Amino acid sequence: MYTLAEKVQAGLQGMTVPLRVAVMGCVVNGPGEAREADLGVASGNGKGQIFVKGQVIKTVPEAQIVETLIEEAMRLAEEMEAAGVASGEPSVDVH
């Protein structure tokens, strides 16, 4: 879990919007528990559910979790910048 969070945090380095990312260990409760996050992943059984604002948007194999999460983070960051969201550092929370 922490290794996944560290990889995600490394992938977000240099981002200039305060994106909140949650890394959860349970696909059953993960999206609900992290509904305050902008983006997150709940992993288990060799796959990860990627969610935005608590809603699952896709399920990917474990090997694609970090890449997919970073892609979604970049997409959300662009939207946030276009909306004029204040600059800041992204945060990654592990649950």
SULBEL-V813664 format. One record per run of one state. SS is the DSSP state (A for helix, B for strand, O for the rest). FROM is the first residue (numbers start at 1). TO is the last residue. Records with the same first field share a line. If there is no record, write none. Layout:
SS->FROM-TO + FROM-TO
//
This chain:
O->1-1 + 12-16 + 18-19 + 25-29 + 34-38 + 45-46 + 53-54 + 83-86 + 88-90 + 95-95
A->2-11 + 30-33 + 62-82
B->17-17 + 20-24 + 39-44 + 47-52 + 55-61 + 87-87 + 91-94
//
